[in-house]
Amino acid sequence: MKAEALVHLKDAPGTLLEALAPISAHGGNVYSISHFRERIKGGAVPTLIAFEVKDLEQLEVIKKGFLKQGVEVTEITLEGRKIVKRKTLAVVLVGHVMATDAKNTIDRLDEYGAFVSSFDLSIAKTELPSAALMHIVIEENKYEGLLKLLDKIAEEKKLVVIREVEGS
């Protein structure tokens, strides 16, 4: 069966090999890789990996392998049918990000089903407010709920949330 995964890879040596590991480790057969360098965003290159699997079960194992490997997957299709459709959201949190337990914030997003693919913190002094840039991957049907969860967390922790504009 023909499967395709649209992944976003950091523009660095070795990241493609890491992304292919779950496919080869679970018996998939890669037959095509297309990089879309003209669509690079946030240092990540959209890459379409086409591969063959025996069945949906094998694809599910590979999909879980992508998550374990930290591969940012935005879409997976099997025989042209969408199995996974994800969106990536860039968010900046401003305030006392570390003092209000950044790990707790990430854990709560994870519990909701979101994947924080990157977390970059900018801090001058621990007693001063900081800023954290997060890239969050979420299944498309959970996107609105993620926005509400982010607003709830920000309100509880007295943080400001700055989100990218849709379509940017």
MIKOLSE-73667 format. One record per residue (C-alpha): chain; x, y, z. Coordinates in nm, 2 decimals. Example, Ala and Ser with C-alpha at 12.3 -4.5 7.8 and 13.67 -1.06 7.14 Angstrom:
BEGIN
+--------+--------+--------+--------+
| cadena |     c1 |     c2 |     c3 |
+--------+--------+--------+--------+
|      A |   1.23 |  -0.45 |   0.78 |
|      A |   1.37 |  -0.11 |   0.71 |
+--------+--------+--------+--------+
This chain:
BEGIN
+--------+--------+--------+--------+
| cadena |     c1 |     c2 |     c3 |
+--------+--------+--------+--------+
|      A |   0.00 |   0.00 |   0.00 |
|      A |   0.13 |   0.35 |  -0.09 |
|      A |   0.17 |   0.59 |   0.21 |
|      A |   0.30 |   0.94 |   0.21 |
|      A |   0.42 |   1.15 |   0.51 |
|      A |   0.46 |   1.52 |   0.49 |
|      A |   0.73 |   1.61 |   0.75 |
|      A |   0.91 |   1.92 |   0.84 |
|      A |   1.28 |   1.87 |   0.89 |
|      A |   1.54 |   2.10 |   1.04 |
|      A |   1.78 |   2.22 |   0.77 |
|      A |   2.07 |   2.03 |   0.92 |
|      A |   2.28 |   1.73 |   0.83 |
|      A |   2.14 |   1.40 |   0.95 |
|      A |   1.78 |   1.50 |   1.00 |
|      A |   1.65 |   1.32 |   0.69 |
|      A |   1.82 |   1.00 |   0.80 |
|      A |   1.66 |   1.03 |   1.15 |
|      A |   1.32 |   1.08 |   0.99 |
|      A |   1.36 |   0.77 |   0.78 |
|      A |   1.45 |   0.55 |   1.07 |
|      A |   1.09 |   0.47 |   1.18 |
|      A |   1.01 |   0.36 |   0.83 |
|      A |   1.31 |   0.13 |   0.79 |
|      A |   1.29 |   0.00 |   1.15 |
|      A |   0.93 |  -0.11 |   1.09 |
|      A |   0.96 |  -0.27 |   0.75 |
|      A |   0.85 |   0.02 |   0.53 |
|      A |   1.00 |   0.06 |   0.19 |
|      A |   1.09 |   0.42 |   0.09 |
|      A |   1.06 |   0.49 |  -0.29 |
|      A |   1.05 |   0.87 |  -0.31 |
|      A |   1.17 |   1.18 |  -0.12 |
|      A |   1.09 |   1.54 |  -0.22 |
|      A |   1.22 |   1.84 |  -0.05 |
|      A |   1.04 |   2.17 |  -0.09 |
|      A |   1.31 |   2.41 |   0.00 |
|      A |   1.12 |   2.71 |  -0.15 |
|      A |   0.86 |   2.66 |   0.14 |
|      A |   1.12 |   2.66 |   0.42 |
|      A |   0.96 |   2.81 |   0.74 |
|      A |   1.12 |   2.85 |   1.08 |
|      A |   1.43 |   2.67 |   0.97 |
|      A |   1.23 |   2.36 |   0.87 |
|      A |   1.21 |   2.21 |   0.52 |
|      A |   0.88 |   2.05 |   0.42 |
|      A |   0.97 |   1.71 |   0.29 |
|      A |   0.73 |   1.45 |   0.13 |
|      A |   0.84 |   1.09 |   0.20 |
|      A |   0.66 |   0.83 |  -0.01 |
|      A |   0.69 |   0.47 |   0.11 |
|      A |   0.51 |   0.13 |   0.10 |
|      A |   0.36 |  -0.05 |   0.39 |
|      A |   0.17 |  -0.38 |   0.42 |
|      A |  -0.13 |  -0.25 |   0.60 |
|      A |  -0.28 |   0.02 |   0.82 |
|      A |  -0.13 |  -0.15 |   1.13 |
|      A |   0.22 |  -0.12 |   1.00 |
|      A |   0.15 |   0.25 |   0.92 |
|      A |   0.03 |   0.31 |   1.27 |
|      A |   0.35 |   0.16 |   1.41 |
|      A |   0.56 |   0.39 |   1.18 |
|      A |   0.34 |   0.69 |   1.28 |
|      A |   0.42 |   0.62 |   1.65 |
|      A |   0.79 |   0.59 |   1.56 |
|      A |   0.78 |   0.93 |   1.40 |
|      A |   0.65 |   1.08 |   1.73 |
|      A |   0.91 |   0.90 |   1.94 |
|      A |   1.18 |   1.02 |   1.70 |
|      A |   1.05 |   1.38 |   1.73 |
|      A |   0.97 |   1.40 |   1.36 |
|      A |   0.72 |   1.68 |   1.30 |
|      A |   0.46 |   1.52 |   1.08 |
|      A |   0.18 |   1.74 |   0.94 |
|      A |   0.01 |   1.49 |   0.71 |
|      A |   0.00 |   1.11 |   0.65 |
|      A |  -0.20 |   0.95 |   0.37 |
|      A |  -0.26 |   0.59 |   0.28 |
|      A |  -0.37 |   0.51 |  -0.07 |
|      A |  -0.45 |   0.88 |  -0.11 |
|      A |  -0.68 |   0.89 |   0.20 |
|      A |  -0.58 |   1.13 |   0.48 |
|      A |  -0.49 |   0.94 |   0.80 |
|      A |  -0.34 |   1.23 |   0.99 |
|      A |  -0.38 |   1.60 |   0.92 |
|      A |  -0.19 |   1.83 |   1.15 |
|      A |  -0.12 |   2.20 |   1.19 |
|      A |   0.19 |   2.36 |   1.33 |
|      A |   0.15 |   2.67 |   1.54 |
|      A |   0.42 |   2.91 |   1.65 |
|      A |   0.35 |   3.07 |   1.99 |
|      A |   0.55 |   3.31 |   2.20 |
|      A |   0.48 |   3.31 |   2.57 |
|      A |   0.59 |   3.63 |   2.75 |
|      A |   0.61 |   3.66 |   3.13 |
|      A |   0.76 |   3.45 |   3.40 |
|      A |   0.77 |   3.14 |   3.18 |
|      A |   1.02 |   2.95 |   3.39 |
|      A |   0.89 |   3.06 |   3.73 |
|      A |   0.54 |   2.94 |   3.63 |
|      A |   0.68 |   2.59 |   3.54 |
|      A |   0.74 |   2.57 |   3.17 |
|      A |   0.76 |   2.19 |   3.20 |
|      A |   0.40 |   2.19 |   3.34 |
|      A |   0.29 |   2.40 |   3.04 |
|      A |   0.45 |   2.15 |   2.79 |
|      A |   0.30 |   1.85 |   2.99 |
|      A |  -0.05 |   2.00 |   2.97 |
|      A |  -0.02 |   2.05 |   2.60 |
|      A |   0.11 |   1.70 |   2.56 |
|      A |  -0.18 |   1.56 |   2.76 |
|      A |  -0.42 |   1.73 |   2.52 |
|      A |  -0.25 |   1.56 |   2.23 |
|      A |  -0.02 |   1.84 |   2.11 |
|      A |   0.35 |   1.79 |   2.04 |
|      A |   0.59 |   2.07 |   2.13 |
|      A |   0.85 |   2.03 |   1.85 |
|      A |   1.07 |   2.31 |   1.97 |
|      A |   1.11 |   2.53 |   2.28 |
|      A |   1.34 |   2.83 |   2.28 |
|      A |   1.38 |   3.04 |   2.59 |
|      A |   1.51 |   3.40 |   2.61 |
|      A |   1.59 |   3.52 |   2.96 |
|      A |   1.81 |   3.80 |   3.09 |
|      A |   1.78 |   3.74 |   3.47 |
|      A |   1.56 |   3.49 |   3.65 |
|      A |   1.37 |   3.76 |   3.84 |
|      A |   1.28 |   3.94 |   3.51 |
|      A |   1.01 |   3.83 |   3.26 |
|      A |   1.12 |   3.59 |   2.99 |
|      A |   1.00 |   3.49 |   2.65 |
|      A |   0.96 |   3.14 |   2.50 |
|      A |   0.91 |   3.05 |   2.14 |
|      A |   0.72 |   2.72 |   2.10 |
|      A |   0.63 |   2.53 |   1.78 |
|      A |   0.33 |   2.31 |   1.86 |
|      A |   0.20 |   2.04 |   1.63 |
|      A |  -0.16 |   1.94 |   1.67 |
|      A |  -0.42 |   1.74 |   1.48 |
|      A |  -0.63 |   1.97 |   1.27 |
|      A |  -0.96 |   1.87 |   1.45 |
|      A |  -0.80 |   1.97 |   1.79 |
|      A |  -0.66 |   2.31 |   1.68 |
|      A |  -0.94 |   2.53 |   1.82 |
|      A |  -0.93 |   2.34 |   2.15 |
|      A |  -0.55 |   2.39 |   2.17 |
|      A |  -0.60 |   2.77 |   2.13 |
|      A |  -0.85 |   2.77 |   2.42 |
|      A |  -0.61 |   2.56 |   2.63 |
|      A |  -0.32 |   2.80 |   2.56 |
|      A |  -0.54 |   3.09 |   2.66 |
|      A |  -0.64 |   2.91 |   2.99 |
|      A |  -0.28 |   2.83 |   3.08 |
|      A |  -0.18 |   3.19 |   3.00 |
|      A |  -0.45 |   3.33 |   3.22 |
|      A |  -0.37 |   3.09 |   3.51 |
|      A |   0.01 |   3.17 |   3.49 |
|      A |  -0.03 |   3.54 |   3.40 |
|      A |   0.15 |   3.50 |   3.07 |
|      A |   0.09 |   3.68 |   2.74 |
|      A |   0.04 |   3.45 |   2.44 |
|      A |   0.14 |   3.58 |   2.09 |
|      A |   0.03 |   3.35 |   1.81 |
|      A |   0.13 |   3.36 |   1.45 |
|      A |  -0.14 |   3.49 |   1.21 |
|      A |  -0.33 |   3.22 |   1.03 |
|      A |  -0.19 |   3.15 |   0.68 |
|      A |   0.15 |   3.30 |   0.75 |
+--------+--------+--------+--------+
